[in-house]
Amino acid sequence: MKRFNPTAMLLFLLTFCFAISLQAFGQSKTVSGKVTSEKGAPLPNASVELLGKNQGTTTDENGQYSIQAATGDVLQFSSVGYKKASFTVGNDPVINMQLTPTNSDLSDVIVVGYGTMQKKDLTGSVAVVDMNEVKDQPAASPVEAMQGKAAGVQIINDGSPGATPQIRIRGFSTINNNDPLFIIDGMPYTGKLSWLSAEDIESMQVLKDASAASIYGSRANNGVVIITTKKGKTGPPRISITSYYGIQSPNKGTFPDYMNPQQYADYLFAAVKNAGIAIDGKSVGTNYGTGDQPTLPEYLLAGSKTGQEVTAADADPSKYRYSQDASTFYQITKANQQGTNWFDVITHKAPMQSHEISILGGGENANYAISGGYFKQDGTIRYTGFERAQVRANSQFKTLNDHLTIGENMQYSRSKFNGFSTNTNTAGSYQGEGSPIGWAYRIQTIIPVYDIQGNFAGTKGSMLGNAENPLAVLYRAKDNINTDNQFFGSAYADLEILKGLNLKTTYGLRYDNYTNLSIGYPNPEFSEGNYTNNPLNESQGYATEWTWTNTLTYKHTFAEKNDLTLLAGTEAVNSTGRVLSGSGNSFFIFGDINYYYLDAASTNKSSGSSGYESSLYSLFARADYDYADKYLLSATIRRDGSSNFGPNHRYGNFPAASLAWRISNENFMKGADWINDLKLRVGYGATGNQSIPSFQYLTTFQASQNTSSYPVEGTSLASGIWSNSYSNPDVKWEELKSWNAGLDFTILDHSFDGSLDFYNRKTSDMLYPVPQPAQAVGGGSSPYVNIGSMTNKGVELGVNYHYHQNARKDEFKFDLGFNISKNINKLVELAPTVTEQIYGSFRSINTSILRAGEVFGAFYGYKVTGIYQSTEDIANTPSYDGARVGGQKYADINNDGVIDANDRTIIGNPHPDFIYSLSFNATWKRWDLSMFFNASQGNDIFDATRYYTDFSAFDGAVSTRLLNAWSPTNTGSHVPAPYRNPSAMELESNSYYIQDGSYFRMKNIQLGYTFPTENWFKNKEVKSLRAYISASNLFTITGYSGLDPEVSQFSSTFSAPGVDLGVYPASRQFIFGLNVTF
């Protein structure tokens, strides 16, 4: 008997198995299955190929396929718009494959109204903002950094610390508030976003058309911006630190050029002579003498003596006394014969810094995201600044076998605003002739910054004008501090009742506590100043808003190709606020900030308070349907009830619907391999606007001794009441109806992608406070009436190019993006009895007009056609009272031979012909480079600062433009000749103020390097380390002569877009930063 040999037996079994395997590999069999999308929908016309063999098939309309394959063969699955996938054939004859979209953008989850969906399933016009690009740009507010990142969204920034940008989505839709609604983690918010850090934001979407935004109903007229903050992720704690520090540098090349003191003296003498006035102390003052040619003084002021009247004895420093008593005040100020560059004086290089830390992590049933940050930006205009500190916590927990999800998103932030222009709620509202920038335009260059003892010098003197020393104004406002403490957060619970059926409830709260402190100081150096006025104004208030939202969502896929999502919900919003204010004057200790309390004031004590309350209740629903990933339908309806309106029209309905057709998934597109994805969209919907003062449906009364006092029994005055506003019980919502047609495309193996949109928006029942005669309303204000309408039509295009999208990590790759938007605005009508309303009042000019048939805020005035060359020219052409040789000639619009108010016309358009932007992002090995440019083309700017500098309206600084003024030897000039006390007609609004505001700006460039930390830290203590340098606003190409072509608006009766009364200019920023992840 032979012994059992295990080795021989093992060899035998291996040989047998190998032979069976060879036989199996050599035999073909039928392999079948189904190809679906990541959502489970069947993919028709998907390719199924045997790698290395010239064999293949396609799926049918149900996504089914069948192919002959041998065990060991590799099947490759592919479909237009999806990533390729491979699978090795085994023993199982059934192989099902699920594909994911090739372009990651198409599969991105987008937050929409009260839900989410994949980008490829959108049917409305939604712009997705790349947050990586937003974070690259240093800014206090994420809205600032969003500029140019979305087609159809115009954002106008300025250089003020903690600035409030102007954001317009598809133009101005109303003569009232045009600011969009923000939805932050599901909670509504209106106002500035300087309290929110861009580092805390995960995603940002802009709902541009009514079909996308109408689910937010009465607050969505101006578009909706949805912001989602960062959430935790499964895995161990990941700590990230982002930090940068940099310098902001004023762009001195844009500072206005003024005549030096000698040039100004020559100009003054020429103006007096041209007016036929004798040169004497009355006409030119004491500064420049009374000879035929002016001479410069050594002193401007010494006690009561001025200019060239000052003697050496008067200028004796021992007489100097800077007191708060006018009878003893004795200031000595030397003339700055070289000239003071006031814009250079009030600006400086200023630091800015940001430091953020975040911790993200989580497990199977819970995740968390905790962050904190600090941001500080000093202004390039001295004594201005913004500071913010914030903490945020987002967490989420799952329980009951993943049937219940609960979580919260909350943030506390503290913001501090210092000095001029830094705490505005409306973009550009700091503009005005009484601002430090306005004073810098006006104050004469011969005035020095300081007097002989180092106190502020000013316009006290002979014919030095009535401008304040702008540095003195800034310095005295340095203790004006506004603080804002805000809690913003929500908690939610999401219960899966049945498979596909979820009930979610969310309660959110915003609580804002704010303080304002403003101190005024005597300004005896000012020609209109005071010696003792020392007011303190202080206020403290709160604003709170709670929102309670409940939604029921049902999702179901039936018959394999049909995806249905139904949503119904309710929402209640309540807003309240109250502010207490007080003021006082005359403090025993002067200038000590620690002593300034209202109780310490000795005169003019007063106090007051005010408050508000409003509420909104809503019902809403949405249905989304997707058939075979080809035909998409979305329909929404919302019904809002608002306390802003009376019983007659308290509720409004806002429906919308949109359709999309994914053409690329049709059978007839099978041969178009160069088209990866092609989708046609069309939508129509209605939204509303309720942003008007409350209680317009009621007549309101006021009790005030100043306005309603009566001599009861003929003796002393007693307070009564008076009607301070009148009612319109039929006031209702503004309603905007719009349609949108769009095309989304991805072509050439995903190298190009983009969107093209056309839209038409019409606002009807526009709320307009119709001007009423005084006989009708007395001193009371007119109510808002629903009578006006406005339209916006436009086109938007966004295109991106991706080079080597699938290249290896160390190869050169880049992405190029371009978007362009054109919007045409038209104010269709105001009221049956009102065809136009002039506004934008500033001194003797009115900048803008509301006129049916024109754009909103069109510039209005006389059209300058040239300069009157001679007395014969005046006599033989239409002229006005006071017309002069060397003065401006206006067009006779109505051809009646006389220039008067009837010849005023539209002289400019503040709205651009189009806006566009260009982005470039590249990586090579460990290097990365990004560049961003934004531009505006065709908009006009009303440069109202020329009123100070070009028209002798004040005894102030004069622009060097007037060195080229008209004269008998310079007849080709269009700059009016110097003239003392010109006609009032010359100071009227006219086209001389209008300039082309087009610009092209390099907004940001950044170069970064990611260090090889995997080689430095074996245990991966540091997972990533990146350093970068960045520069913002490096150059601007523009023909505009003002400080900055980005001009938002002048706040008047209505918004006056494009009016420049002295904007806070953007500065160049140079940043060094580090990003570290542990």
SEVEXMAR-110965 format. One record per residue (C-alpha): x, y, z; residue in one letter. Coordinates in steps of 0.1 Angstrom, whole numbers, plus 5000, padded with zeros to 4 digits. Example, Ala and Ser with C-alpha at 12.3 -4.5 7.8 and 13.67 -1.06 7.14 Angstrom:
BEGIN
512349555078A;513749895071S;
This chain:
BEGIN
500050005000M;501450334989K;501750625013R;499450935007F;501551214992N;499951555001P;502351754979T;501451554948A;497751584956M;498051964959L;499851984926L;497151774910F;494352004924L;496152324912L;496652174877T;493052074876F;491752414887C;494052594862F;492752374834A;489152444843I;489952814845S;491452814810L;488452634797Q;486152884814A;488053184801F;487953054767G;484153014767Q;481753304761S;478553354779K;475753604779T;476153884804V;473254124810S;472354394834G;471154754839K;473055084838V;471655354860T;472455704872S;473555764908E;469855834915K;468855494902G;467355624869A;467955414839P;470555544814L;469555474778P;472155474750N;474955404775A;477955224759S;479054874771V;482354764756E;484754474760L;488154634767L;490854534742G;488254374718K;486254534690N;482954434706Q;480254644723G;476554734727T;474355004740T;471555004766T;467955034756D;465455294768E;465255104801N;468955104806G;469154734799Q;471954564780Y;473154224769S;476554114756I;478653804750Q;481653794773A;484053544788A;484953524824T;487853754830G;486854004803D;486654364814V;483454554806L;483654934803Q;480555134808F;480255494796S;477455754790S;477456114779V;477956324810G;479056044832Y;482355894844K;483455574828K;483455264849A;484954914845S;484054574858F;485654234854T;483353954844V;483053674869G;480753384874N;477653604878D;475953664845P;474153974858V;476254294861I;474454614871N;476354934870M;475655274885Q;477455574869L;478255914884T;478356234863P;481756304847T;481656674854N;481656714891S;479857044888D;476756864874L;476656634903S;477156904929D;474356934954V;472757284951I;470757434979V;467457564966V;464357694984G;463757465014Y;465657184999G;468457054977T;468956914943M;471856824919Q;472957104897K;472156904866K;468556894877D;468057264880L;465157414859T;465457774870G;468258034866S;470657964895V;474258094897A;476657894918V;479458094933V;482857924936D;483657974972M;487357904966N;487558214945E;485658414971V;487958314999K;490958414978D;489958774980Q;490458965013P;487259135023A;485159205054A;481959085038S;481458785016P;479259004993V;482359214986E;484258914974A;481358784953M;481859064928Q;481958934892G;481558574903K;478058534889A;476558654857A;473658894861G;474859004896V;476259354898Q;478159434929I;479659784935I;482259804963N;484060094979D;487160105001G;485460175034S;486359925062P;483559685068G;481959825036A;478259775027T;478459684990P;475559754966Q;474259434951I;471759424923R;470459104907I;469359164872R;469059534876G;466859764896F;463359614899S;461759894918T;462060264929I;462160134964N;464459894982N;466459684956N;468459474981D;468159094978P;466958845004L;469658635020F;468958285032I;471558175056I;471357805067D;467657825059G;466958145078M;465958475061P;468058775065Y;468159125051T;470859385056G;474659395054K;476759085059L;479959225075S;479259005105W;479758685085L;483158545075S;483658405041A;485758125057E;482657995074D;480757955041I;480557625023E;478357724994S;476558024979M;473958024952Q;472058314936V;468458254926L;467958504898K;464658434881D;461158414895A;460758044889S;463657974912A;462958244938A;459158264940S;459058004968I;460258294989Y;457258504978G;456958854989S;460558904997R;462058774965A;461559054940N;465159144941N;466558794939G;467658554966V;471158464978V;471358124996I;474358075019I;475157755036T;477857745062T;480357465068K;479157135083K;481056865100G;482456555081K;482956195091T;486456125103G;488856235130P;488956605140P;490456815112R;491857145124I;492357415099S;493957755104I;493858035078T;495658355085S;496758655065Y;498258995071Y;498659275047G;498959645039I;496459865021Q;497860145000S;495860444988P;495860484950N;497360824949K;497260834911G;493560894913T;493761194937F;492361504921P;494861774909D;494362124923Y;495762454915M;498662554938N;498162874958P;499763104931Q;497662944904Q;494562984925Y;495363354931A;495763404894D;492463224888Y;490663434914L;491863764899F;490963644864A;487463554876A;486963894892V;488264074861K;486163874838N;483063974858A;483964334854G;484564384891I;487364604905A;490264434923I;489864544959D;489664404994G;485964324989K;486364134957S;489463934964V;489963965002G;493264035020T;495263735010N;496663834976Y;496864214976G;495064444953T;497564504926G;497264404890D;499064064898Q;498363874930P;501063794955T;500963524982L;500663605019P;503063485046E;500163445071Y;496463365067L;495363455102L;496663625133A;493963695158G;491463925140S;493964015112K;493963825080T;496263775049G;498564055040Q;497164275069E;499064055093V;502164235107T;505164085125A;503664205158A;500364045150D;502163715144A;504063725177D;503763365190P;503363495225S;499863615216K;498763275205Y;495863145226R;493762845217Y;490762865240S;487062795241Q;486263165246D;485763365214A;486863685231S;490363545240T;490863305211F;493863405191Y;495063175164Q;498063225142I;498163035109T;500863055082K;500063025046A;501262705029N;502662874998Q;503562544982Q;500062404987G;498562135008T;497561804992N;494561735013W;493861385000F;497461295008D;496961435043V;493861235051I;495060905037T;497760665047H;498860305044K;496760085066A;497059725079P;494459455076M;494459105091Q;492358795094S;492858485115H;490458185114E;490457845131I;488057565125S;487557215137I;485556965117L;484956605124G;482356345132G;481355985134G;478755755120E;475855925138N;477156275146A;479256545131N;480356895142Y;481957205129A;483357465152I;485057785142S;486258115155G;487758415138G;489058765141Y;489159035114F;490559385116K;490759645088Q;492059995094D;490860245068G;493160415043T;491360725053I;492760805087R;490860735119Y;488460485103T;488360115109G;486359795113F;486859505137E;485059175140R;485258865162A;482958565157Q;482458215169V;480357955151R;479057605160A;477257365136N;476457015147S;474156725135Q;473056405152F;471256095139K;469255865161T;466355615159L;468155405133N;468855715113D;465155805111H;465656125132L;468256395125T;468656695148I;471056975146G;471857335150E;473657625133N;474557925153M;476958215154Q;477758495177Y;479658795163S;480759125177R;481559405153S;483059745160K;482960035136F;485260345141N;484860685125G;483460815093F;481560595067S;482060265085T;478560175097N;476260245068T;473160025062N;472860155026T;475660165001A;477060514995G;474860675022S;477960845038Y;478361065007Q;477861435011G;479461775010E;479761765048G;481861445048S;485661445052P;485961345016I;483661625006G;485661875026W;488961745010A;487461834976Y;486562184988R;489262325011I;491862554996Q;495362434992T;496962745007I;495562645041I;497962435061P;497062135082V;498162285115Y;498662635129D;501962745143I;501362565176Q;500262235161G;496462285165N;494362235135F;494262525110A;491162605090G;489162845069T;488963125095K;490463405076G;489763615045S;487763445017M;489063095025L;485662945020G;483462735043N;485062395042A;486262225073E;489762085078N;489061725067P;491761585090L;490361765119A;486861625112V;488361275110L;490361305141Y;487461445161R;485361155149A;487860895160K;485860835193D;482660775174N;482160405179I;479360185169N;479159825181T;476959545171D;476559215190N;474558965170Q;473358615176F;472158435145F;471258065146G;468657795142S;467857445155A;466157175135Y;464756825137A;464156605106D;462056295111L;461756025084E;458155915090I;458055665062L;460555575035K;460755895014G;458556095037L;460256345059N;458856605084L;461256885093K;460857175117T;463257465121T;463257745146Y;465658035140G;466458345159L;468358665152R;469058895181Y;470959205174D;472059445202N;473759765190Y;475160085205T;476060415188N;478260685204L;478961015187S;480861305202I;481161645187G;483961895195Y;484462265191P;485962365157N;487062735162P;489462725132E;486462675109F;484962985093S;481562885105E;482762705136G;482062725173N;484062745205Y;481962565230T;479662315212N;480561975226N;477561745220P;477261375230L;474661155212N;474260805224E;471760535215S;471260175223Q;468759935208G;467959585198Y;466359405168A;465059055171T;463458825145E;462358475149W;461458235121T;459557905125W;459557685094T;457857345090N;458157135059T;456856795048L;458856635019T;458056324999Y;460456164975K;459655864954H;460955684923T;458255484904F;458355284872A;462155324874E;462255644853K;460055874873N;461456074901D;458956284921L;459656524950T;456756704967L;457156964994L;454657155015A;455357395043G;454457685066T;456557965078E;455958235104A;458258535109V;458058805136N;460359105138S;460559355166T;462959635175G;463359925199R;465960195203V;466560445231L;468560755224S;469761055243G;471861365239S;473561635259G;476061915257N;478662105277S;480861875297F;483061995326F;486061785315I;486661845278F;487961575255G;488161285281D;486260995266I;485960835300N;483861135312Y;481361145284Y;478161025299Y;474761185295L;474361255332D;477561465330A;476061695304A;475062035317S;472962165289T;470562055261N;469661725276K;467061525257S;465961175251S;463760975229G;462760625219S;461160445190S;460260085179G;458659865153Y;456959535149E;456059335118S;455058975110S;454658745080L;452858415077Y;453258195047S;452057875031L;454157725003F;454457414982A;456757274954R;456656974931A;459656854912D;459356584886Y;462156404866D;461356164838Y;464255944826A;466756214834D;465556394803K;462356584811Y;462256804842L;459457004858L;459257224888S;456257414901A;455957634932T;453257834949I;453458054980R;450858254998R;452058535021D;450258735047G;452059055059S;451259305086S;452559575063N;449259565045F;445659615056G;442759375055P;441959455019N;445159315005H;446959145034R;447558825014Y;449258764981G;449858454960N;453158394941F;453158104917P;455957984894A;456757694870A;459757584850S;460657314825L;463957164814A;464756924786W;468156744787R;468556714750I;471856534753S;470056224767N;467956184736E;468555894712N;469056134683F;472056284701M;473855954703K;476256044675G;477156394689A;480056274710D;481356634713W;478256724734I;478656594769N;475556764784D;472956994769L;469957124787K;467257374777L;465357554804R;462357784805V;460457924834G;457858184844Y;456858304878G;455858584902A;457458734932T;456659024955G;458059314974N;456859455008Q;459859675016S;458059995024I;457360175057P;454859995079S;451260085084F;450660255051Q;447060145053Y;446560355084L;446460725091T;449060785118T;449161065143F;451961235162Q;451961425194A;454661695194S;454862045208Q;456962155179N;454462045153T;451062035171S;450962295198S;447762485206Y;447162795228P;444562635251V;442362905267E;444563165250G;447463115275T;450262865273S;450962615245L;449762255250A;450761955229S;448061815207G;448161565178I;448361595141W;448161375111S;451761315101N;450961055074S;447860965054Y;446360625048S;445860405017N;443760115028P;444159944994D;447959944995V;449259594984K;452359414973W;454559504944E;454459214920E;457259104896L;456458864868K;459258724848S;460058464823W;463458314817N;464858084790A;468257934794G;470657674779L;473257484800D;475957304781F;479157094785T;481057014754I;484356874739L;485056614765D;484056854793H;486657114782S;483957384779F;480857434800D;478557734806G;475057884805S;473158124784L;470058304797D;467458544784F;464958704807Y;462158964808N;461059104841R;458159344848K;457359494881T;453659604883S;451759774911D;454959944920M;454760124953L;455160494948Y;454560784973P;452661014949V;453561374956P;450461564968Q;449861934970P;450362095004A;446762205004Q;445761835004A;448161685029V;449561985048G;452761885066G;451761515065G;453461265042S;451661105013S;450960735014P;452360474991Y;450160394961V;450360094938N;450560254904I;453960244888G;455659974867S;459259894856M;460859644832T;464159474830N;465259274799K;468559114795G;470958834785V;473658654804E;476458434793L;478958234814G;481558014798V;484357814814N;487357634798Y;489157354815H;492657254803Y;493856904811H;490956844835Q;491956484840N;495756544841A;497956404868R;498356604899K;501856744890D;500956844855E;500057194844F;496257254845K;494257574843F;490657694842D;489458004824L;486158164832G;484258444815F;480858594821N;479058884806I;475659034814S;473459294797K;470459444813N;468059704799I;466059894825N;462960104818K;460560294841L;457360234822V;454960454842E;454660634875L;451160764880A;448360894858P;448861244872T;452661224875V;454861174844T;458161264861E;459761344894Q;463061524897I;465261434927Y;468861404939G;468861754953S;472261894961F;472662274965R;471362424932S;471462104912I;469161804909N;470961504896T;468361254886S;464861204874I;462060944875L;460460974841R;458160724823A;459960574793G;463460634807E;465760434829V;465460454866F;467560734880G;468460884846A;470661194849F;468761514841Y;469761864832G;470962094804Y;472961954775K;476162154770V;476862224734T;479862454738G;481062794751I;479663134742Y;482463284720Q;481263644719S;478363884726T;477163824691E;477163454698D;474963514728I;472663744708A;472263524678N;471763184695T;469363074723P;470663194756S;469563244792Y;469563524817D;473063594828G;474663424798A;478263544793R;481163524770V;483163224782G;480063064798G;478362744790Q;476062714760K;473062484764Y;470962314738A;467562454730D;465662124733I;462262264726N;463462504699N;461662814713D;464763034711G;465063064748V;467062854773I;464962784804D;463762484826A;461862344796N;465162264779D;466362024805R;466661674792T;468161334798I;471961384799I;473261044811G;472460684820N;473960544853P;473260184842H;476059994823P;475559864788D;477059544801F;479259414829I;481759134826Y;484458944844S;487358714836L;489058454859S;492058244855F;493157964878N;496157744872A;498157474890T;501557324883W;503157074906K;502857244940R;502257594926W;498957764921D;498058094904L;494758274903S;493758604886M;490458784885F;489359084865F;485959264866N;484659544844A;481759764836S;481059924802Q;478860204791G;477660354824N;477760724831D;478760894863I;477461224876F;480661374890D;478961614915A;482361704930T;482861934900R;480262164916Y;482962244942Y;486062254920T;484962384886D;482162644890F;483262894917S;480262794938A;482462834969F;485663004977D;487362664976G;489962454959A;489962474921V;490762184897S;493662214874T;491162144846R;490562524847L;494162594837L;492762504803N;489662714806A;488162904777W;489763244769S;489963464738P;493263284731T;491962934739N;488662924722T;488662554716G;488262464753S;484962334767H;485862444802V;484062764812P;486163074818A;486663194854P;483863424864Y;483063564898R;479363504908N;478263334877P;474563304867S;472463054886A;471862874853M;475562784851E;475362614885L;472362404873E;472762034865S;474261994831N;476161754810S;479561894821Y;479161684852Y;478661364832I;481661134825Q;482060784811D;482260544841G;483460244822S;486360054838Y;488459734836F;490059644869R;492459374879M;490659284911K;492859014925N;495958804917I;497258534940Q;500358304939L;500458014963G;502757714971Y;501757394989T;504657245008F;505456875007P;504356805043T;504056435036E;507856425034N;508356645065W;505956475089F;505956095088K;502956065110N;501056325090K;500856565120E;500456845094V;498356735065K;498657045044S;500557375045L;500157645019R;501557995017A;500458264993Y;500858624984I;498058824970S;497459164955A;494059334950S;493159634928N;496559644912L;495359854883F;492260004868T;491760114832I;489260394831T;488560734816G;486860854848Y;488661144866S;487161084900G;488660884929L;487160554919D;484860454890P;482960214913E;480260454924V;477160304940S;474460564948Q;473660894964F;470860854990S;468061104982S;464261084980T;464960774959F;468260604952S;470260814928A;472660554912P;475960674898G;476161004916V;479561074930D;479761314959L;482961174972G;483160794974V;485560614997Y;488060484971P;489260124969A;492860074979S;495559844967R;495959554990Q;499059334994F;498559025015I;500758735028F;498758435041G;499058085054L;496657795053N;497457495076V;495457175082T;496256935110F;
